[in-house]
Amino acid sequence: ISGKTMKESELRKMIEERMSKLLGKEVDLPDPQVPEGEKAQDNTLLFDAVDPIRFQAEGGQIKIVMRAGLKPENGDEIPVQIITVPLTFKVDGNQVLLERGNVGVKPIAPPDNVSLQVTRARIMIQNIQRAIPNKTMKADFKRTVEGKEISLTIVGIDARDGWVSIQAR
């Protein structure tokens, strides 16, 4: 996605396809949550040519770090920002809880107008929070191993030192 311009829906579809291939099962990401009374928008993301998206596994969290700008359907274009989205996974019985932490947005270069940057950051944060809500998923899944289907349950997820470990029984 380096240097690409993509609609949010296109990015969501690409992530669904790649995660489905990686996990060996269909992954369906929900559409962004839109507050009641507001119209859903399919904004355009402008990815930086340098390090557009990175995942860091540390301290029990997976952090998504993006370098992207935003061109809303209505409004002014927001230049490329550094966006950090911390995600924590918790296992609770037969469910896995995905909790999004506080989204961080900062400019790549010091802004000329600090109050404009604060407004831009708020817009970016709202869009990311809508696109990545907290989510509950089933911890139970099935895999075919050596021609046999086995049932597994996720009992732990840990993100440390650049690795994500998933324990299943």
C-alpha atoms as a printed R data frame, in Angstrom:
    type eleno elety resid chain resno       x       y      z
1   ATOM     1    CA   ILE     A     1   0.000   0.000  0.000
2   ATOM     2    CA   SER     A     2   3.086   2.183 -0.105
3   ATOM     3    CA   GLY     A     3   2.184   5.486 -1.751
4   ATOM     4    CA   LYS     A     4  -1.318   4.296 -2.698
5   ATOM     5    CA   THR     A     5  -4.621   6.093 -2.443
6   ATOM     6    CA   MET     A     6  -7.456   3.793 -1.355
7   ATOM     7    CA   LYS     A     7 -11.060   4.087 -0.246
8   ATOM     8    CA   GLU     A     8 -11.649   2.801  3.302
9   ATOM     9    CA   SER     A     9 -13.868   0.054  1.844
10  ATOM    10    CA   GLU     A    10 -11.049  -1.081 -0.490
11  ATOM    11    CA   LEU     A    11  -8.593  -1.261  2.402
12  ATOM    12    CA   ARG     A    12 -11.101  -3.216  4.524
13  ATOM    13    CA   LYS     A    13 -11.625  -5.698  1.651
14  ATOM    14    CA   MET     A    14  -7.867  -6.130  1.183
15  ATOM    15    CA   ILE     A    15  -7.374  -6.769  4.912
16  ATOM    16    CA   GLU     A    16 -10.269  -9.284  4.926
17  ATOM    17    CA   GLU     A    17  -8.742 -11.188  1.997
18  ATOM    18    CA   ARG     A    18  -5.248 -11.301  3.488
19  ATOM    19    CA   MET     A    19  -6.442 -12.240  6.987
20  ATOM    20    CA   SER     A    20  -8.709 -14.946  5.523
21  ATOM    21    CA   LYS     A    21  -5.735 -16.421  3.685
22  ATOM    22    CA   LEU     A    22  -3.491 -16.159  6.759
23  ATOM    23    CA   LEU     A    23  -6.029 -17.660  9.182
24  ATOM    24    CA   GLY     A    24  -7.424 -20.246  6.767
25  ATOM    25    CA   LYS     A    25 -11.005 -19.111  7.351
26  ATOM    26    CA   GLU     A    26 -13.321 -16.391  6.114
27  ATOM    27    CA   VAL     A    27 -12.740 -13.083  7.904
28  ATOM    28    CA   ASP     A    28 -15.460 -10.450  7.710
29  ATOM    29    CA   LEU     A    29 -14.597  -7.036  9.092
30  ATOM    30    CA   PRO     A    30 -17.604  -4.931 10.059
31  ATOM    31    CA   ASP     A    31 -18.349  -1.633  8.384
32  ATOM    32    CA   PRO     A    32 -17.375   1.414 10.464
33  ATOM    33    CA   GLN     A    33 -19.808   2.335 13.214
34  ATOM    34    CA   VAL     A    34 -21.728   5.473 12.259
35  ATOM    35    CA   PRO     A    35 -23.437   7.514 14.979
36  ATOM    36    CA   GLU     A    36 -27.214   7.633 14.684
37  ATOM    37    CA   GLY     A    37 -28.371  10.400 12.373
38  ATOM    38    CA   GLU     A    38 -25.062  10.563 10.457
39  ATOM    39    CA   LYS     A    39 -24.488   9.288  6.926
40  ATOM    40    CA   ALA     A    40 -21.836   6.609  6.339
41  ATOM    41    CA   GLN     A    41 -18.858   7.902  4.377
42  ATOM    42    CA   ASP     A    42 -16.274   6.029  2.321
43  ATOM    43    CA   ASN     A    43 -13.320   8.323  2.860
44  ATOM    44    CA   THR     A    44 -10.085   8.036  0.917
45  ATOM    45    CA   LEU     A    45  -6.835   7.169  2.683
46  ATOM    46    CA   LEU     A    46  -3.573   8.550  1.313
47  ATOM    47    CA   PHE     A    47  -0.730   6.239  2.358
48  ATOM    48    CA   ASP     A    48   2.799   7.526  2.702
49  ATOM    49    CA   ALA     A    49   5.409   6.061  0.351
50  ATOM    50    CA   VAL     A    50   7.662   5.416  3.358
51  ATOM    51    CA   ASP     A    51   6.613   2.866  6.019
52  ATOM    52    CA   PRO     A    52   2.831   3.197  5.385
53  ATOM    53    CA   ILE     A    53   1.747   0.530  7.879
54  ATOM    54    CA   ARG     A    54   3.520  -1.454 10.555
55  ATOM    55    CA   PHE     A    55   2.469  -3.814 13.337
56  ATOM    56    CA   GLN     A    56   4.339  -3.906 16.651
57  ATOM    57    CA   ALA     A    57   3.796  -6.631 19.245
58  ATOM    58    CA   GLU     A    58   4.943  -5.412 22.644
59  ATOM    59    CA   GLY     A    59   3.778  -5.084 26.209
60  ATOM    60    CA   GLY     A    60   0.747  -7.333 25.676
61  ATOM    61    CA   GLN     A    61  -0.570  -5.195 22.808
62  ATOM    62    CA   ILE     A    62  -0.465  -5.177 19.046
63  ATOM    63    CA   LYS     A    63   0.057  -1.627 17.844
64  ATOM    64    CA   ILE     A    64  -0.903  -0.612 14.345
65  ATOM    65    CA   VAL     A    65   1.231   2.318 13.219
66  ATOM    66    CA   MET     A    66   0.121   3.983  9.996
67  ATOM    67    CA   ARG     A    67   1.467   6.894  8.040
68  ATOM    68    CA   ALA     A    68  -1.588   8.096  6.180
69  ATOM    69    CA   GLY     A    69  -3.593  11.147  5.277
70  ATOM    70    CA   LEU     A    70  -7.342  11.407  4.795
71  ATOM    71    CA   LYS     A    71  -9.512  12.874  2.076
72  ATOM    72    CA   PRO     A    72 -13.049  12.925  3.448
73  ATOM    73    CA   GLU     A    73 -16.046  12.853  1.109
74  ATOM    74    CA   ASN     A    74 -16.899  16.261  2.556
75  ATOM    75    CA   GLY     A    75 -14.191  18.541  3.857
76  ATOM    76    CA   ASP     A    76 -10.551  19.401  3.450
77  ATOM    77    CA   GLU     A    77  -7.790  16.867  2.866
78  ATOM    78    CA   ILE     A    78  -5.705  16.004  5.912
79  ATOM    79    CA   PRO     A    79  -2.007  15.511  5.113
80  ATOM    80    CA   VAL     A    80  -0.139  12.369  6.130
81  ATOM    81    CA   GLN     A    81  -0.122  11.832  9.899
82  ATOM    82    CA   ILE     A    82   1.410   9.164 12.129
83  ATOM    83    CA   ILE     A    83  -1.510   7.186 13.558
84  ATOM    84    CA   THR     A    84  -1.054   4.697 16.393
85  ATOM    85    CA   VAL     A    85  -3.804   2.216 17.284
86  ATOM    86    CA   PRO     A    86  -3.145  -0.066 20.296
87  ATOM    87    CA   LEU     A    87  -5.103  -3.343 20.328
88  ATOM    88    CA   THR     A    88  -5.400  -5.692 23.301
89  ATOM    89    CA   PHE     A    89  -6.786  -9.224 23.080
90  ATOM    90    CA   LYS     A    90  -8.312 -10.902 26.135
91  ATOM    91    CA   VAL     A    91  -9.741 -14.384 26.421
92  ATOM    92    CA   ASP     A    92 -12.936 -14.622 28.470
93  ATOM    93    CA   GLY     A    93 -14.364 -18.133 28.509
94  ATOM    94    CA   ASN     A    94 -15.265 -19.053 24.940
95  ATOM    95    CA   GLN     A    95 -14.833 -15.491 23.655
96  ATOM    96    CA   VAL     A    96 -11.906 -13.355 22.562
97  ATOM    97    CA   LEU     A    97 -12.330  -9.669 23.300
98  ATOM    98    CA   LEU     A    98 -10.579  -7.154 21.059
99  ATOM    99    CA   GLU     A    99 -10.220  -3.826 22.823
100 ATOM   100    CA   ARG     A   100  -8.952  -0.761 21.006
101 ATOM   101    CA   GLY     A   101  -6.985   1.603 23.178
102 ATOM   102    CA   ASN     A   102  -6.632   5.356 22.754
103 ATOM   103    CA   VAL     A   103  -5.830   6.269 19.158
104 ATOM   104    CA   GLY     A   104  -2.873   8.630 18.796
105 ATOM   105    CA   VAL     A   105  -2.374  11.038 15.885
106 ATOM   106    CA   LYS     A   106   0.592  13.308 15.372
107 ATOM   107    CA   PRO     A   107   1.908  15.229 12.387
108 ATOM   108    CA   ILE     A   108   5.024  14.122 10.540
109 ATOM   109    CA   ALA     A   109   6.398  17.663 10.657
110 ATOM   110    CA   PRO     A   110   5.631  20.411 13.175
111 ATOM   111    CA   PRO     A   111   2.390  22.103 12.110
112 ATOM   112    CA   ASP     A   112   2.183  25.744 11.082
113 ATOM   113    CA   ASN     A   113  -1.192  26.020 12.798
114 ATOM   114    CA   VAL     A   114  -1.513  24.064 16.059
115 ATOM   115    CA   SER     A   115  -5.282  24.514 16.385
116 ATOM   116    CA   LEU     A   116  -5.777  23.215 12.814
117 ATOM   117    CA   GLN     A   117  -3.629  20.190 13.698
118 ATOM   118    CA   VAL     A   118  -5.763  19.510 16.791
119 ATOM   119    CA   THR     A   119  -8.874  19.548 14.576
120 ATOM   120    CA   ARG     A   120  -7.205  17.241 12.034
121 ATOM   121    CA   ALA     A   121  -6.162  14.830 14.792
122 ATOM   122    CA   ARG     A   122  -9.717  14.716 16.187
123 ATOM   123    CA   ILE     A   123 -11.133  13.928 12.733
124 ATOM   124    CA   MET     A   124  -8.565  11.150 12.203
125 ATOM   125    CA   ILE     A   125  -9.204   9.708 15.681
126 ATOM   126    CA   GLN     A   126 -12.982   9.649 15.131
127 ATOM   127    CA   ASN     A   127 -12.554   7.874 11.786
128 ATOM   128    CA   ILE     A   128 -10.177   5.259 13.214
129 ATOM   129    CA   GLN     A   129 -12.436   4.633 16.241
130 ATOM   130    CA   ARG     A   130 -15.397   4.060 13.898
131 ATOM   131    CA   ALA     A   131 -13.368   1.744 11.668
132 ATOM   132    CA   ILE     A   132 -11.828  -0.300 14.512
133 ATOM   133    CA   PRO     A   133 -14.435  -0.761 17.258
134 ATOM   134    CA   ASN     A   134 -14.104  -3.073 20.234
135 ATOM   135    CA   LYS     A   135 -15.204  -6.531 19.145
136 ATOM   136    CA   THR     A   136 -16.097  -9.909 20.632
137 ATOM   137    CA   MET     A   137 -15.185 -13.038 18.665
138 ATOM   138    CA   LYS     A   138 -15.635 -16.751 19.257
139 ATOM   139    CA   ALA     A   139 -12.639 -18.477 20.780
140 ATOM   140    CA   ASP     A   140 -13.707 -21.817 19.272
141 ATOM   141    CA   PHE     A   141 -12.610 -22.781 15.769
142 ATOM   142    CA   LYS     A   142 -11.922 -25.865 13.645
143 ATOM   143    CA   ARG     A   143  -8.832 -26.793 11.637
144 ATOM   144    CA   THR     A   144  -8.024 -29.682  9.368
145 ATOM   145    CA   VAL     A   145  -4.695 -31.268 10.288
146 ATOM   146    CA   GLU     A   146  -3.408 -34.270  8.326
147 ATOM   147    CA   GLY     A   147  -6.882 -34.851  6.911
148 ATOM   148    CA   LYS     A   148  -8.636 -34.764 10.298
149 ATOM   149    CA   GLU     A   149 -10.850 -31.945 11.499
150 ATOM   150    CA   ILE     A   150 -10.055 -30.894 15.044
151 ATOM   151    CA   SER     A   151 -11.845 -28.434 17.311
152 ATOM   152    CA   LEU     A   152  -9.728 -25.887 19.160
153 ATOM   153    CA   THR     A   153 -10.392 -23.154 21.677
154 ATOM   154    CA   ILE     A   154  -8.145 -20.134 22.161
155 ATOM   155    CA   VAL     A   155  -7.158 -19.984 25.822
156 ATOM   156    CA   GLY     A   156  -4.539 -17.225 25.692
157 ATOM   157    CA   ILE     A   157  -3.059 -14.521 23.490
158 ATOM   158    CA   ASP     A   158   0.168 -12.724 24.277
159 ATOM   159    CA   ALA     A   159   2.019 -10.016 22.337
160 ATOM   160    CA   ARG     A   160   5.637  -9.575 23.414
161 ATOM   161    CA   ASP     A   161   9.009  -8.763 21.913
162 ATOM   162    CA   GLY     A   162   7.707  -8.596 18.350
163 ATOM   163    CA   TRP     A   163   5.795 -11.898 18.519
164 ATOM   164    CA   VAL     A   164   2.153 -12.796 18.994
165 ATOM   165    CA   SER     A   165   1.563 -16.152 20.716
166 ATOM   166    CA   ILE     A   166  -1.840 -17.808 20.594
167 ATOM   167    CA   GLN     A   167  -2.441 -20.735 22.929
168 ATOM   168    CA   ALA     A   168  -5.222 -23.147 21.983
169 ATOM   169    CA   ARG     A   169  -6.524 -26.438 23.341
